[in-house]
């Protein structure tokens, strides 16, 4: 029955879609106690009475179950716990990014080794690498002769990377994608 002040700011959030107390319109619900114990299937009036006696809220946690599952808990505390769990789950996620490394057809050996080291670092972090070979002016006439540069890079990284997409010409560029083994 109590609504903490800070919850009014979060009305649009996903967790606030939970039905509580008077918002629940079911005839019967399965009730779970404050400490996680199963109380059983009760009419909504009995469940509401139990919540009032314990001075907590009746929160519908599984509306699609048959019968719907409600929990006796302090609504503010329950929301805080749910938000904390979601935040922890987000921390453990790793989004795979695509890192681009640009090369030119007349790249020198040491420059190529530097680019390979950068690609190795990206791959070891778990990111995908897009190798882009850019052509300008007269270099466009010798595109097929420069394909070996991308092949050499893929061979240098073959111990930690697989070629996800082979070299492909797109306009003025030739691209290849590598991913971690």
C-alpha positions in Angstrom: 0.0 0.0 0.0 3.0 2.3 0.4 4.6 4.0 -2.6 8.1 5.3 -2.1 8.8 8.8 -3.5 11.5 7.8 -6.0 9.2 5.3 -7.7 7.0 8.0 -9.2 9.9 9.0 -11.4 10.3 5.5 -12.8 6.8 4.9 -14.0 7.8 4.4 -17.6 10.3 1.7 -16.9 9.9 -2.0 -17.6 9.9 -3.1 -14.0 7.0 -0.7 -13.1 4.8 -2.8 -15.5 4.3 -5.1 -12.5 0.7 -5.0 -11.1 0.5 -4.3 -7.4 -2.3 -4.4 -4.8 -5.6 -3.0 -6.2 -4.4 -3.2 -9.8 -4.6 -7.0 -9.7 -7.9 -8.1 -11.3 -7.6 -11.9 -11.0 -10.0 -14.1 -9.0 -7.3 -16.5 -7.7 -3.6 -16.1 -7.4 -0.7 -18.3 -6.2 0.9 -16.5 -3.3 4.6 -16.6 -2.3 5.5 -15.3 1.2 8.1 -12.6 2.1 10.8 -15.2 2.6 10.1 -17.2 -0.6 7.9 -19.8 1.0 4.9 -21.1 -1.0 1.6 -20.2 0.7 -0.7 -21.6 -1.9 -3.6 -20.6 -4.2 -5.8 -18.0 -2.6 -8.6 -15.7 -3.6 -7.4 -12.2 -4.3 -9.3 -10.9 -1.2 -7.4 -13.3 1.1 -4.1 -12.5 -0.5 -4.8 -8.7 -0.1 -5.8 -9.3 3.5 -2.5 -11.2 4.2 -0.5 -8.4 2.6 -2.3 -5.8 4.7 -1.7 -7.8 7.9 2.0 -8.2 7.1 2.2 -4.5 6.1 3.6 -5.2 2.7 2.5 -5.1 -0.9 1.0 -7.8 -3.1 3.1 -7.8 -6.3 2.2 -9.9 -9.4 5.5 -11.4 -10.5 4.2 -13.9 -13.1 1.0 -12.7 -14.8 1.0 -15.4 -17.5 1.2 -18.4 -15.1 -2.0 -20.3 -14.4 -2.9 -19.1 -11.8 -0.9 -15.9 -11.8 1.9 -15.7 -9.2 1.9 -12.9 -6.6 4.6 -12.2 -4.0 4.2 -10.6 -0.6 7.0 -8.0 -0.4 7.8 -4.3 0.0 7.4 -2.9 -3.5 10.2 -0.4 -3.2 12.6 -3.0 -2.0 11.5 -5.5 -4.6 12.0 -2.9 -7.4 15.5 -2.0 -6.1 16.5 -5.7 -6.1 15.2 -6.2 -9.6 17.1 -3.1 -10.9 20.3 -4.3 -9.2 20.0 -7.7 -10.8 19.5 -6.1 -14.3 22.5 -3.9 -13.8 24.6 -6.9 -12.8 23.5 -8.8 -15.9 24.4 -5.8 -18.1 27.9 -5.7 -16.5 28.6 -9.3 -17.5 27.6 -8.7 -21.2 30.3 -8.1 -23.8 29.2 -6.3 -27.0 31.3 -7.5 -30.0 32.5 -4.5 -31.9 33.9 -4.3 -35.4 37.2 -2.5 -35.4 38.5 -1.2 -38.8 42.1 -1.2 -39.9 42.9 0.7 -43.0 45.7 -0.3 -45.3 47.0 1.1 -48.6 48.4 -0.9 -51.6 51.9 0.5 -51.2 52.3 -0.2 -47.5 55.8 -0.9 -46.2 56.6 -4.0 -44.2 57.1 -2.3 -40.8 53.8 -0.4 -41.2 52.1 -3.6 -42.0 53.6 -5.3 -38.9 52.2 -2.3 -36.8 48.7 -2.8 -38.3 48.9 -6.6 -37.7 49.8 -5.9 -34.0 46.8 -3.6 -33.7 44.6 -6.2 -35.2 46.0 -8.9 -32.9 45.2 -6.7 -29.9 41.6 -6.2 -31.1 41.1 -9.9 -31.8 42.4 -10.8 -28.3 39.8 -8.6 -26.8 37.1 -10.5 -28.6 36.3 -7.9 -31.3 35.9 -8.5 -35.0 38.4 -6.8 -37.3 37.5 -5.3 -40.7 40.6 -4.9 -42.9 40.1 -2.2 -45.5 42.5 -1.8 -48.4 41.9 1.7 -50.0 42.8 2.5 -53.6 43.4 6.0 -55.0 44.0 7.3 -58.5 46.1 4.9 -60.6 46.1 2.3 -57.9 42.6 1.4 -59.1 44.1 -0.2 -62.2 46.1 -2.8 -60.1 43.4 -3.8 -57.6 43.8 -7.6 -58.1 47.6 -7.4 -57.7 47.1 -5.9 -54.2 44.9 -8.7 -52.9 48.0 -10.4 -51.5 48.3 -7.7 -48.8 45.0 -8.8 -47.2 45.9 -12.5 -47.6 49.3 -11.8 -45.9 47.6 -10.1 -43.0 45.2 -13.0 -42.6 48.1 -15.5 -42.8 50.0 -13.5 -40.1 46.9 -13.7 -37.8 46.0 -17.2 -38.7 47.1 -18.4 -35.2 44.3 -16.4 -33.5 41.9 -15.5 -36.2 39.6 -17.0 -38.9 38.7 -15.3 -42.1 35.0 -14.6 -41.6 34.4 -13.0 -45.1 37.0 -13.3 -47.8 38.4 -10.2 -49.7 35.7 -8.5 -51.6 35.9 -5.3 -53.8 33.4 -2.6 -53.0 33.9 0.5 -55.1 37.4 2.0 -54.3 38.0 -0.4 -51.4 38.7 -4.1 -50.8 37.5 -5.5 -47.5 38.0 -8.6 -45.4 36.6 -9.6 -42.1 38.4 -11.5 -39.4 37.1 -13.0 -36.2 38.7 -14.7 -33.2 39.1 -18.5 -33.4 
